[in-house]
Amino acid sequence: MSDLEFFLYLLPFVLALSWTLNFFKSKKALPNLPPGNVGLPFIGETFGYLKPHPATTIGKFMEEHIARFGKIYKANLFGEPTIVSADAGLNRFIFQNEGRMFESSYPSSIDGILGKWSMLVLNGDIHRDMRNISLNFLSHSRLKYHLIKEVERNTLLVLNTWQENSCFSAQDEAKKFTFNVMAMQILSLDHGEAETEHLKKEYINFMKGVSRTAILEFIERKMVEKLKKMKSDGSENMEEDDLLGWVLKHSSLSTEQILDLILSLLFAGHETSSVSIALAIFFLEGSPAAVQQLREEHLMIARAKQQSAEKELNWEDYKKMEFTQCVISETLRLGNVVRFLHRKALKDVRYKGYDIPCGWKVLPVLATVHLDSAFYDQPHLFNPWRWQQVPFKAKVVKDMKLGHIPS
């Protein structure tokens, strides 16, 4: 073999060795990822993670993974590499650094359901603008002088349809109530009107996954009607009696943006509120003492109203409902209406010695904190009185300041 042939023979090996040495020399140290499984390609462990389980538990999947890997672990969920956080401190850290280190990152399928301009999927300035529009409409004065009366009115409308000794679905009744409230606040559609029933029908079809086109067409027709009224009456004279009117008068959003905003708020306000009400009824059924104390608190307010010229509930009455607020807080803690959130790391993040690579999904699981015995005594017990205890409330505030409990 000649020298040239020998050199050509060795050349591929020399190049391969040189490339390998340069690769490891220039390559960053591998990230120190939390322990965990990646599961099947693409699907990963998504099916196991989403397997239904009682709202008052974290589910077998979470229990097994926390026991095996700890409260922070890696997984392949929703088709992406993911860090799952059952750690209260990390959850708090994520929320504190929203927009700087982390941002909302829901699956692309959400865009097709609620629209690409839904607040759930938006980030940055446009999300802030959409959020401010909603918050400015639901101002403190509107809550005090308008919304509380609408809630009472629609509550009575539902209650008056009940017959003594009849059976009914708490969830269905809660959905009926919340839908009527949201339809009035967003589109000025009153209970029992033909248009309200039409919207309800389209909303039910939308929730069944039939189509979002029909409900968007309905909302757009209402928008066109309001725009015509604004043009004929003058926008400065138009009463801002619903969210749609407020948006048209005080924003420069496009038609598509307004439609997605209205639909996403109708969805969010209806679904979470109705489930919370149904859960409260479920929990109270197993706590006669809580029902009795609630009854006494509201009878006290009702007796006082009999001596007052104003018969409708007002803001001062609402502030007297202290035990009612405890029931609400305990229902939200134990019921876990929102189990987890979708976030994405905007940069490489290190927390407690673990690395969260830029671009990875992060899922802060709220239920694991709500049901953690380190923060709540007998966490699986419905105990609204825990929110009355001064030491308990002081501990919650202290833990939130230390980053142990997400707000």
C-alpha positions as CSV (number, residue, x, y, z in Angstrom):
1,M,0.0,0.0,0.0
2,S,1.4,3.4,-1.0
3,D,1.7,6.3,1.3
4,L,-1.1,8.1,-0.6
5,E,-3.4,5.1,-0.4
6,F,-2.7,4.7,3.4
7,F,-3.5,8.4,3.9
8,L,-6.8,8.2,2.0
9,Y,-7.6,5.1,4.1
10,L,-7.1,6.9,7.4
11,L,-8.7,10.2,6.3
12,P,-12.3,9.4,7.3
13,F,-11.2,8.2,10.7
14,V,-9.1,11.3,11.3
15,L,-11.9,13.6,10.2
16,A,-14.4,11.7,12.4
17,L,-12.1,11.9,15.5
18,S,-11.4,15.6,14.8
19,W,-15.2,16.4,14.5
20,T,-16.0,14.5,17.7
21,L,-13.3,16.3,19.8
22,N,-14.3,19.7,18.5
23,F,-18.0,18.9,19.2
24,F,-17.4,18.0,22.8
25,K,-15.0,20.9,23.2
26,S,-17.5,23.5,22.0
27,K,-20.7,21.9,23.3
28,K,-22.3,23.3,26.4
29,A,-22.6,21.1,29.4
30,L,-25.7,18.9,29.2
31,P,-28.6,20.5,31.2
32,N,-29.3,18.9,34.6
33,L,-32.9,17.9,33.9
34,P,-35.2,16.6,36.6
35,P,-35.8,12.9,36.6
36,G,-38.7,11.4,34.7
37,N,-40.0,9.5,31.7
38,V,-40.5,10.5,28.1
39,G,-42.9,7.7,27.3
40,L,-43.9,6.9,23.7
41,P,-42.8,9.1,20.8
42,F,-44.9,12.3,20.4
43,I,-47.8,10.9,22.5
44,G,-45.5,10.5,25.5
45,E,-47.5,10.1,28.7
46,T,-50.3,12.5,27.7
47,F,-53.1,9.9,28.0
48,G,-52.1,8.9,31.5
49,Y,-51.7,12.5,32.6
50,L,-55.2,13.5,31.4
51,K,-56.9,10.3,32.7
52,P,-60.1,11.5,34.6
53,H,-60.0,11.3,38.4
54,P,-62.0,12.9,41.2
55,A,-61.4,16.7,41.6
56,T,-60.6,16.2,45.2
57,T,-57.5,14.1,44.4
58,I,-54.4,14.6,42.3
59,G,-55.0,11.3,40.5
60,K,-53.0,8.1,40.4
61,F,-50.7,9.3,37.6
62,M,-49.5,12.3,39.7
63,E,-49.2,10.3,42.9
64,E,-47.0,7.7,41.2
65,H,-44.8,10.2,39.5
66,I,-44.3,12.3,42.6
67,A,-43.5,9.2,44.6
68,R,-41.0,8.1,42.0
69,F,-39.4,11.3,40.8
70,G,-40.3,14.0,43.2
71,K,-42.4,17.2,42.9
72,I,-40.5,18.4,39.8
73,Y,-40.1,15.9,37.0
74,K,-39.7,15.8,33.2
75,A,-42.2,14.2,30.8
76,N,-43.3,14.2,27.2
77,L,-46.8,15.7,27.3
78,F,-49.0,17.2,24.5
79,G,-46.3,16.3,22.0
80,E,-43.6,18.4,23.6
81,P,-40.8,18.0,26.2
82,T,-42.2,19.2,29.5
83,I,-41.3,20.0,33.1
84,V,-44.2,19.2,35.4
85,S,-44.2,21.1,38.7
86,A,-46.1,19.9,41.8
87,D,-43.8,22.2,43.8
88,A,-45.4,25.2,45.4
89,G,-42.2,27.2,45.3
90,L,-41.6,26.6,41.5
91,N,-45.3,27.4,40.8
92,R,-44.9,30.7,42.5
93,F,-41.6,31.4,40.8
94,I,-43.3,30.8,37.4
95,F,-46.2,33.2,38.1
96,Q,-43.8,35.9,39.5
97,N,-41.8,35.7,36.2
98,E,-44.7,35.7,33.8
99,G,-43.7,37.5,30.6
100,R,-40.0,37.5,31.6
101,M,-39.0,33.9,31.9
102,F,-42.3,32.2,31.1
103,E,-45.3,32.8,28.9
104,S,-48.7,31.2,28.3
105,S,-48.4,28.3,25.8
106,Y,-51.5,26.3,25.3
107,P,-51.8,23.5,22.7
108,S,-52.5,24.7,19.1
109,S,-55.9,23.0,19.2
110,I,-57.1,25.7,21.6
111,D,-56.7,28.3,18.8
112,G,-59.1,26.3,16.7
113,I,-61.7,26.2,19.5
114,L,-61.6,29.6,21.0
115,G,-59.8,31.5,18.3
116,K,-56.3,32.8,17.8
117,W,-57.2,36.1,19.6
118,S,-58.5,34.4,22.7
119,M,-56.8,35.8,25.9
120,L,-56.0,32.2,26.8
121,V,-53.5,31.9,24.0
122,L,-52.3,35.5,23.6
123,N,-49.1,36.9,25.1
124,G,-47.4,40.3,25.3
125,D,-49.0,43.7,24.6
126,I,-52.1,42.4,22.9
127,H,-52.9,40.1,25.9
128,R,-52.5,43.1,28.2
129,D,-54.8,45.2,26.1
130,M,-57.5,42.6,25.9
131,R,-57.2,42.0,29.6
132,N,-57.4,45.7,30.4
133,I,-60.6,46.0,28.3
134,S,-62.3,43.3,30.3
135,L,-61.1,44.6,33.6
136,N,-62.1,48.2,32.8
137,F,-65.6,47.0,31.9
138,L,-66.0,45.1,35.1
139,S,-65.0,48.1,37.2
140,H,-65.4,48.2,41.0
141,S,-68.5,50.5,40.6
142,R,-70.1,48.2,38.1
143,L,-69.6,45.3,40.4
144,K,-71.1,47.2,43.4
145,Y,-74.1,48.8,41.7
146,H,-75.0,46.6,38.7
147,L,-73.6,43.1,38.7
148,I,-74.6,42.1,42.2
149,K,-78.2,43.0,41.4
150,E,-78.1,41.0,38.2
151,V,-76.8,38.0,40.0
152,E,-79.6,38.2,42.5
153,R,-82.2,38.6,39.8
154,N,-81.0,35.6,37.8
155,T,-80.7,33.5,41.0
156,L,-84.3,34.2,41.8
157,L,-85.3,33.4,38.2
158,V,-83.7,29.9,38.5
159,L,-85.0,29.2,42.0
160,N,-88.6,30.1,41.0
161,T,-88.6,27.4,38.4
162,W,-88.0,24.7,41.1
163,Q,-90.9,22.8,42.4
164,E,-91.1,21.4,45.9
165,N,-89.9,17.8,46.3
166,S,-88.7,17.7,42.7
167,C,-85.4,16.4,41.5
168,F,-83.0,18.4,39.4
169,S,-79.4,18.4,38.3
170,A,-77.3,20.9,40.3
171,Q,-74.8,21.2,37.4
172,D,-77.6,21.8,34.8
173,E,-79.1,24.5,37.0
174,A,-75.8,26.1,37.7
175,K,-75.1,26.2,33.9
176,K,-78.5,27.8,33.3
177,F,-77.8,30.5,35.9
178,T,-74.3,31.3,34.8
179,F,-75.2,31.4,31.1
180,N,-78.0,33.9,31.8
181,V,-75.7,36.1,33.8
182,M,-72.9,36.0,31.1
183,A,-75.4,36.6,28.2
184,M,-76.7,39.7,29.9
185,Q,-73.3,41.1,30.9
186,I,-71.7,40.4,27.5
187,L,-74.5,40.9,25.0
188,S,-77.5,42.4,27.0
189,L,-79.6,39.3,26.3
190,D,-82.2,38.7,29.0
191,H,-83.4,35.4,30.4
192,G,-86.2,33.8,28.4
193,E,-85.8,35.9,25.3
194,A,-85.8,34.2,21.9
195,E,-82.3,35.5,21.1
196,T,-81.0,34.2,24.5
197,E,-82.4,30.8,23.8
198,H,-80.9,30.9,20.3
199,L,-77.5,31.8,21.7
200,K,-77.8,29.0,24.3
201,K,-78.5,26.5,21.5
202,E,-75.5,27.6,19.5
203,Y,-73.3,27.6,22.6
204,I,-74.3,24.0,23.4
205,N,-73.5,23.0,19.8
206,F,-70.2,24.8,20.1
207,M,-69.3,22.9,23.3
208,K,-70.2,19.6,21.6
209,G,-67.6,20.4,19.1
210,V,-70.0,20.8,16.2
211,S,-68.8,24.3,15.0
212,R,-67.8,27.7,16.2
213,T,-69.1,29.4,13.0
214,A,-72.7,29.6,13.9
215,I,-72.1,31.2,17.3
216,L,-69.6,33.7,15.9
217,E,-72.2,34.6,13.2
218,F,-74.7,35.3,16.0
219,I,-72.2,37.5,17.9
220,E,-71.3,39.4,14.7
221,R,-75.0,40.1,14.0
222,K,-75.3,41.7,17.5
223,M,-72.1,43.7,16.8
224,V,-73.5,45.0,13.5
225,E,-76.7,46.0,15.3
226,K,-74.8,47.9,18.0
227,L,-72.6,49.6,15.4
228,K,-75.8,50.8,13.5
229,K,-77.2,52.1,16.8
230,M,-73.9,53.9,17.6
231,K,-74.0,55.5,14.2
232,S,-77.6,56.7,14.4
233,D,-77.6,57.8,18.1
234,G,-73.9,58.9,18.3
235,S,-71.3,56.8,20.1
236,E,-71.0,59.4,22.8
237,N,-74.7,58.9,23.7
238,M,-74.6,55.1,23.6
239,E,-75.0,53.4,27.0
240,E,-72.2,50.9,27.8
241,D,-74.6,48.4,29.2
242,D,-72.7,45.3,28.1
243,L,-69.1,44.2,27.3
244,L,-69.7,44.3,23.5
245,G,-70.8,47.9,23.7
246,W,-67.8,48.8,25.8
247,V,-65.4,47.2,23.4
248,L,-66.9,48.9,20.4
249,K,-66.7,52.3,22.1
250,H,-63.4,52.1,23.8
251,S,-61.1,49.9,21.7
252,S,-59.8,49.7,18.2
253,L,-59.9,45.9,18.0
254,S,-60.7,44.3,14.7
255,T,-63.9,42.3,14.1
256,E,-62.1,39.0,14.4
257,Q,-60.4,40.1,17.6
258,I,-63.7,41.2,19.1
259,L,-65.5,37.9,18.2
260,D,-62.7,35.8,19.7
261,L,-62.7,38.0,22.9
262,I,-66.5,37.7,23.4
263,L,-66.5,33.9,22.7
264,S,-63.6,33.2,25.0
265,L,-65.1,35.3,27.9
266,L,-68.5,33.6,27.4
267,F,-66.7,30.2,27.6
268,A,-64.5,31.1,30.5
269,G,-67.1,32.8,32.6
270,H,-69.7,30.1,32.0
271,E,-67.7,27.0,32.4
272,T,-65.6,27.8,35.5
273,S,-68.4,29.5,37.4
274,S,-71.0,26.7,36.8
275,V,-68.6,24.0,37.8
276,S,-67.7,25.9,41.0
277,I,-71.4,26.3,41.9
278,A,-72.1,22.6,41.3
279,L,-69.1,21.6,43.4
280,A,-70.2,23.9,46.3
281,I,-73.6,22.2,46.3
282,F,-71.9,18.8,46.3
283,F,-69.5,19.6,49.2
284,L,-72.3,21.3,51.2
285,E,-74.5,18.2,50.9
286,G,-71.9,16.4,53.0
287,S,-71.6,19.2,55.6
288,P,-74.9,19.9,57.4
289,A,-73.1,22.2,59.8
290,A,-71.8,24.4,57.0
291,V,-75.3,24.6,55.5
292,Q,-76.8,25.6,58.8
293,Q,-74.2,28.4,59.3
294,L,-74.8,29.6,55.7
295,R,-78.5,29.7,56.3
296,E,-78.1,31.7,59.5
297,E,-75.8,34.2,57.8
298,H,-78.2,34.8,55.0
299,L,-81.3,34.9,57.2
300,M,-79.6,37.6,59.3
301,I,-79.1,39.7,56.1
302,A,-82.7,39.0,55.0
303,R,-84.1,40.1,58.3
304,A,-82.1,43.3,58.1
305,K,-83.4,44.0,54.6
306,Q,-87.0,43.8,55.9
307,Q,-86.3,46.8,58.0
308,S,-84.7,48.6,55.1
309,A,-86.2,50.6,52.3
310,E,-83.9,49.0,49.8
311,K,-85.0,45.4,49.3
312,E,-82.4,44.3,46.8
313,L,-79.0,43.0,47.8
314,N,-76.3,45.7,47.8
315,W,-72.5,45.8,48.3
316,E,-72.8,46.2,52.1
317,D,-74.9,43.0,52.2
318,Y,-72.3,41.2,50.2
319,K,-69.5,42.3,52.6
320,K,-71.5,40.7,55.5
321,M,-71.3,37.3,53.8
322,E,-68.1,36.3,55.6
323,F,-68.8,32.6,56.0
324,T,-70.1,32.5,52.4
325,Q,-66.7,33.6,51.3
326,C,-65.1,30.9,53.4
327,V,-67.3,28.3,51.6
328,I,-66.3,29.8,48.2
329,S,-62.6,29.7,49.1
330,E,-62.8,26.1,50.4
331,T,-64.7,25.0,47.3
332,L,-62.1,26.5,45.0
333,R,-59.3,24.9,47.0
334,L,-60.8,21.4,47.2
335,G,-62.6,21.4,43.9
336,N,-59.6,22.4,41.7
337,V,-61.7,23.7,38.8
338,V,-58.4,24.5,37.1
339,R,-56.0,21.7,37.7
340,F,-52.9,23.0,35.9
341,L,-51.8,25.7,33.5
342,H,-49.7,25.7,30.3
343,R,-46.5,27.7,30.3
344,K,-43.3,27.8,28.2
345,A,-39.8,28.8,29.2
346,L,-38.6,31.9,27.3
347,K,-35.0,31.3,28.3
348,D,-32.8,28.8,30.1
349,V,-33.9,28.7,33.8
350,R,-32.3,27.0,36.8
351,Y,-34.4,26.2,39.8
352,K,-33.3,24.2,42.9
353,G,-30.4,22.8,40.9
354,Y,-32.6,21.7,37.9
355,D,-32.4,23.2,34.5
356,I,-35.5,24.2,32.5
357,P,-34.3,24.6,28.9
358,C,-35.5,27.5,26.7
359,G,-38.6,26.4,24.7
360,W,-39.7,23.6,27.0
361,K,-43.2,23.4,28.2
362,V,-43.8,23.9,31.9
363,L,-47.0,22.7,33.7
364,P,-47.5,24.2,37.1
365,V,-50.1,21.8,38.8
366,L,-52.2,23.8,41.2
367,A,-54.1,20.9,42.6
368,T,-51.0,19.4,44.2
369,V,-50.5,22.5,46.3
370,H,-54.2,22.7,47.3
371,L,-54.2,19.1,48.5
372,D,-50.8,19.2,50.2
373,S,-50.9,18.4,53.9
374,A,-47.8,20.6,54.4
375,F,-50.0,23.6,53.8
376,Y,-53.5,22.5,54.7
377,D,-54.5,20.3,57.7
378,Q,-56.5,17.4,56.5
379,P,-56.5,18.7,52.9
380,H,-59.1,16.3,51.6
381,L,-61.7,17.4,54.1
382,F,-64.2,20.1,53.2
383,N,-63.6,22.5,56.0
384,P,-64.7,26.1,55.3
385,W,-64.0,27.1,58.9
386,R,-60.2,26.8,58.2
387,W,-60.5,30.2,56.4
388,Q,-61.8,31.8,59.6
389,Q,-58.8,30.8,61.7
390,V,-56.4,33.8,62.2
391,P,-53.3,31.5,62.5
392,F,-54.2,29.8,59.3
393,K,-54.8,33.0,57.4
394,A,-51.5,34.4,58.7
395,K,-49.7,31.2,57.6
396,V,-51.2,31.4,54.1
397,V,-50.0,35.1,53.8
398,K,-46.6,34.2,55.1
399,D,-46.2,31.2,52.7
400,M,-47.3,33.3,49.8
401,K,-44.7,35.9,50.6
402,L,-42.0,33.2,50.8
403,G,-43.1,31.7,47.5
404,H,-44.6,28.5,49.0
405,I,-48.2,29.0,47.8
406,P,-49.2,30.4,44.5
407,S,-51.7,33.3,44.7
